[in-house]
């Protein structure tokens, strides 16, 4: 639902499966059902995961970051290059 006072662009959705202890065990991305919501507009969405992790207890839905900060690779210990 768009609770803002202006039309709002909808980013991609990030869905994550979490274990009973809250640890994320799997995640995937799904496209938003449409690109933009009008003021006050609400729309349902559906996402499907065919092979859910057995230890999954809940699914969390978030908006994906549009421009996430790049992840820098960490140096591997014991490598001498």
C-alpha positions as CSV (number, residue, x, y, z in Angstrom):
1,X,0.0,0.0,0.0
2,X,1.2,3.5,-0.8
3,X,0.6,5.6,2.3
4,X,2.6,8.5,0.9
5,X,1.0,11.7,-0.5
6,X,2.7,11.2,-3.9
7,X,2.9,8.3,-6.4
8,X,5.6,5.9,-5.4
9,X,7.9,3.7,-7.5
10,X,8.1,0.1,-6.2
11,X,11.5,-1.6,-6.1
12,X,12.1,-5.3,-6.5
13,X,11.0,-7.5,-3.5
14,X,13.4,-9.5,-1.4
15,X,12.0,-12.5,0.3
16,X,13.9,-14.5,2.9
17,X,13.2,-17.7,4.7
18,X,14.2,-17.8,8.3
19,X,14.8,-20.6,10.8
20,X,13.1,-20.7,14.2
21,X,16.1,-18.8,15.7
22,X,15.6,-16.0,13.2
23,X,18.7,-16.9,11.1
24,X,18.2,-16.5,7.3
25,X,18.5,-19.8,5.6
26,X,17.5,-18.7,2.0
27,X,16.5,-15.6,0.1
28,X,15.4,-14.7,-3.4
29,X,14.1,-11.7,-5.3
30,X,10.8,-11.2,-7.0
31,X,9.7,-8.4,-9.3
32,X,7.1,-6.0,-7.9
33,X,3.6,-6.6,-9.4
34,X,3.8,-3.2,-11.0
35,X,6.3,-0.3,-11.3
36,X,4.4,2.4,-9.4
37,X,1.6,2.8,-6.9
38,X,-0.8,5.8,-7.0
39,X,-1.6,7.7,-3.8
40,X,-3.6,5.4,-1.5
41,X,-3.3,2.4,-3.9
42,X,-2.8,-1.1,-2.6
43,X,-2.0,-4.2,-4.6
44,X,-1.5,-7.9,-3.6
45,X,1.5,-9.9,-4.7
46,X,2.3,-13.5,-4.9
47,X,5.7,-15.3,-4.9
48,X,6.4,-18.9,-4.9
49,X,9.3,-21.1,-3.7
50,X,9.2,-24.6,-4.9
51,X,11.8,-26.2,-2.6
52,X,11.6,-24.4,0.7
53,X,14.3,-25.2,3.2
54,X,13.1,-27.8,5.8
55,X,14.2,-25.6,8.7
56,X,12.3,-22.6,7.5
57,X,9.7,-21.3,9.9
58,X,8.8,-17.8,8.5
59,X,9.1,-15.7,5.4
60,X,10.1,-12.0,5.6
61,X,9.3,-9.6,2.7
62,X,11.3,-6.4,2.2
63,X,11.9,-4.0,-0.5
64,X,15.2,-4.6,-2.1
65,X,17.7,-1.8,-2.1
66,X,17.8,0.1,-5.4
67,X,21.6,0.7,-5.3
68,X,23.1,-1.4,-2.6
69,X,26.7,-0.6,-1.6
70,X,29.1,-2.8,-3.5
71,X,30.4,-5.7,-1.4
72,X,34.2,-5.8,-1.4
73,X,35.7,-9.3,-1.5
74,X,37.6,-10.2,1.7
75,X,41.2,-11.4,1.5
76,X,41.4,-15.2,2.0
77,X,43.6,-16.2,4.9
78,X,46.6,-18.2,4.1
79,X,46.8,-17.0,0.5
80,X,50.1,-15.5,-0.6
81,X,49.5,-13.8,-3.9
